[in-house]
């Protein structure tokens, strides 16, 4: 946990006036870590060695990094450079719980859903849409069948 905490702290000015980077990274390197370098699905998502999780609504991003390993170890770090707020999560027993909680923090901090959270939720959303569509399709087919049957009966009476 201490190395993740140091990772977050390196992005802030030090308590004795040290610049961001705290003699571990150059301030220019920190700025490159906050700047988009690659995108996925049309969204800026990678800085220099960091993930850009979501807009912080101030022209920048919530930054951080996740890691996991089997058996079920999951870590997540998120940081808002604009406010100085951050979260570090360490978790065992579930391969994604720390990432899910950190994603909830991003939403709480910014009101924006981060792309990894959206991607983790996509299979459940697609299943929900598919299961919800089945009754609608069946009801539509039944209604169409009844309308055709009623039209045939009316045509036969005429």
Beta strands, then each sheet from edge to edge (+ up, - down):
strand 1: 38-40
strand 2: 43-46
strand 3: 51-55
strand 4: 61-69
strand 5: 73-80
strand 6: 86-92
sheet 1: 1+ 2-
sheet 2: 3+ 4- 5+ 6-
end
